[in-house]
């Protein structure tokens, strides 16, 4: 007769709990799983997702950014820190596809931010600033900006004193060229 070596079933697989919960005393009270039941994808105690059976499998890729996601990135990318924007996008993704949806990564967001910046023609250079000021002048917005509005903007968006000073000087000098020196 040949002896067959049976590999013992780990506590994790026997009770469908994660690695962290396998050392908890509640595992002993779970009892045996249902006969013939397929292993669950979630931990019975904490509800976290159990590790995949095949560790060599590549992680699933998240869906590409939707039109609404790209619009949010384009409009909020320069106002929100990247990690907050990434959290917001991942929250939207989870709300759309469920908690098991693969999340967006920082690399994906930085690529989308770079693409959004090149599409809008905006950037951090002087040429982009001149285009923005020219558009504001054409739309009449530049003439309506008052020092109080600029101060409120600086407070709301938590600009540093140097950034606020630079903003005031830039807007006032642009108003000077528009109004013939009446902006101050």
WOLINBEL-V313542 format. One record per residue. RES is the residue in one small letter. PHI is phi in degrees with one decimal (NA if undefined). PSI is psi in degrees with one decimal (NA if undefined). D_FIRST is the distance of its C-alpha to the first C-alpha in Angstrom with 1 decimal. Layout:
BEGIN
RES:PHI:PSI:D_FIRST
RES:PHI:PSI:D_FIRST
END
This chain:
BEGIN
x:NA:140.8:0.0
x:-102.2:135.7:3.7
x:-85.9:138.6:6.5
x:-106.1:128.3:9.5
x:-86.5:122.3:12.9
x:-98.3:132.3:15.5
x:-82.2:125.8:19.0
x:-66.2:143.0:21.3
x:-79.9:131.3:24.2
x:-70.4:161.2:27.5
x:-60.1:-36.5:30.3
x:-62.8:-48.6:32.3
x:-74.0:-32.8:30.0
x:-66.2:-38.0:29.1
x:-111.3:2.3:32.8
x:55.6:56.0:34.4
x:-123.7:158.3:36.6
x:-78.7:174.7:38.0
x:-63.0:-39.3:37.3
x:-67.7:-39.7:40.6
x:-79.5:-13.9:40.0
x:-66.3:-18.2:36.4
x:-97.4:-2.6:38.0
x:-75.5:148.3:40.5
x:-69.1:-19.0:40.2
x:-68.0:-18.7:40.6
x:-61.2:-36.7:37.0
x:-65.0:-27.1:35.7
x:-85.4:-6.7:38.0
x:-69.6:-34.6:36.8
x:79.4:177.6:33.9
x:-73.3:148.9:31.0
x:-69.8:166.4:32.0
x:-61.3:139.9:32.4
x:-67.7:131.8:29.3
x:77.2:2.8:29.0
x:-78.9:140.0:31.9
x:-74.2:147.0:32.2
x:-62.6:141.6:32.7
x:-82.1:163.6:36.5
x:-91.8:-8.3:38.5
x:-123.1:150.9:40.5
x:-67.9:137.2:39.9
x:-70.0:-24.5:40.1
x:-95.3:-51.6:42.3
x:-103.4:-15.4:44.7
x:85.0:3.7:44.5
x:-71.9:164.4:44.0
x:-79.0:130.7:42.2
x:-75.1:152.5:38.5
x:-64.4:151.8:37.6
x:-67.8:149.9:36.4
x:-69.7:-32.0:32.7
x:-106.3:100.1:33.5
x:-68.5:-17.5:35.5
x:-83.3:-8.2:36.4
x:-69.2:141.3:38.2
x:-73.0:144.6:42.0
x:-66.7:147.8:44.0
x:-68.4:144.2:45.9
x:-89.4:141.7:49.6
x:-70.6:161.7:52.3
x:-64.9:157.4:54.6
x:-66.2:159.9:57.8
x:-61.8:134.6:60.8
x:-79.1:174.6:62.7
x:-60.8:-41.6:66.4
x:-65.1:-39.5:66.9
x:-63.5:-44.6:64.8
x:-65.2:-36.5:66.8
x:-65.2:-42.4:70.0
x:-62.9:-41.7:69.0
x:-63.9:-43.5:68.0
x:-65.1:-41.3:71.3
x:-84.3:-31.4:73.4
x:-107.8:-6.7:71.7
x:-60.6:-32.5:70.2
x:-93.3:-3.4:73.3
x:-105.9:-31.7:73.8
x:-101.9:146.1:70.4
x:-62.2:149.4:68.3
x:-58.3:-39.2:65.3
x:-69.1:-31.8:62.7
x:-70.2:-41.0:64.5
x:-64.2:-38.6:64.8
x:-64.9:-41.5:61.1
x:-61.2:-42.6:60.3
x:-63.2:-45.1:62.7
x:-64.8:-40.3:61.2
x:-68.5:-34.8:57.6
x:-63.0:-41.4:58.8
x:-63.8:-40.6:60.2
x:-62.9:-44.4:57.0
x:-65.0:-38.8:54.9
x:-65.1:-34.8:57.5
x:-77.9:-44.8:57.3
x:-110.6:-9.7:53.6
x:103.0:170.8:51.9
x:-70.1:-17.1:50.2
x:-89.7:2.0:47.3
x:-67.7:136.7:49.8
x:-65.9:142.4:49.6
x:-89.1:156.4:52.7
x:-69.9:152.5:55.4
x:-109.2:166.8:55.5
x:-63.8:-34.5:58.5
x:-65.1:-43.4:58.4
x:-61.7:-41.8:58.8
x:-67.7:-42.4:61.7
x:-64.5:-36.9:63.4
x:-64.0:-42.5:63.3
x:-66.9:-38.3:64.7
x:-64.7:-41.5:67.4
x:-63.8:-43.0:68.3
x:-65.6:-40.1:68.5
x:-65.9:-36.7:70.6
x:-68.5:-36.9:72.9
x:-75.8:-30.4:73.5
x:-69.8:-40.7:74.0
x:-78.3:-11.1:76.6
x:73.9:9.9:78.4
x:-94.4:157.6:78.3
x:-171.5:-168.7:77.5
x:-100.4:13.9:78.8
x:-95.8:170.4:81.5
x:-67.2:-34.1:85.2
x:-63.6:-40.6:85.4
x:-65.8:-41.1:83.0
x:-62.3:-42.0:85.1
x:-63.5:-38.0:88.3
x:-65.5:-41.4:86.8
x:-64.9:-43.6:85.8
x:-65.6:-38.1:89.3
x:-64.8:-40.0:91.0
x:-66.2:-42.4:89.0
x:-63.3:-36.8:89.9
x:-65.9:-44.4:93.6
x:-63.9:-38.9:93.6
x:-78.6:-9.3:92.0
x:85.5:2.7:94.6
x:-72.1:-36.6:91.9
x:-61.9:-38.3:93.2
x:-72.0:-24.1:96.6
x:-86.1:-10.6:95.2
x:-73.7:127.5:93.2
x:-112.0:162.4:95.0
x:-58.4:-31.6:94.2
x:-66.7:-39.4:93.1
x:-64.9:-41.9:90.4
x:-64.3:-41.2:89.2
x:-64.7:-43.5:89.0
x:-61.3:-41.3:87.1
x:-60.3:-43.9:84.7
x:-63.7:-36.8:84.2
x:-72.1:-46.3:83.5
x:-62.4:-42.1:81.1
x:-96.2:14.2:79.0
x:50.5:50.2:79.2
x:-73.7:146.5:80.8
x:-71.5:163.0:81.6
x:-57.8:-36.5:85.3
x:-67.4:-41.3:85.2
x:-65.9:-40.5:83.6
x:-64.3:-42.0:86.1
x:-63.0:-44.4:89.0
x:-61.7:-40.9:87.8
x:-64.6:-47.3:87.4
x:-58.9:-48.0:90.9
x:-63.4:-39.7:92.5
x:-65.5:-46.2:90.8
x:-68.7:-42.7:91.9
x:-65.5:-39.3:95.4
x:-68.6:-34.8:96.0
x:-68.4:-36.5:94.8
x:-68.8:-35.1:97.2
x:-60.5:-43.2:100.0
x:-71.4:-26.9:99.7
x:-78.2:-46.5:99.5
x:-94.6:1.5:102.4
x:73.6:32.9:104.6
x:96.9:9.2:104.1
x:-92.3:-8.3:104.3
x:-62.9:-25.0:100.6
x:-94.0:NA:101.2
END
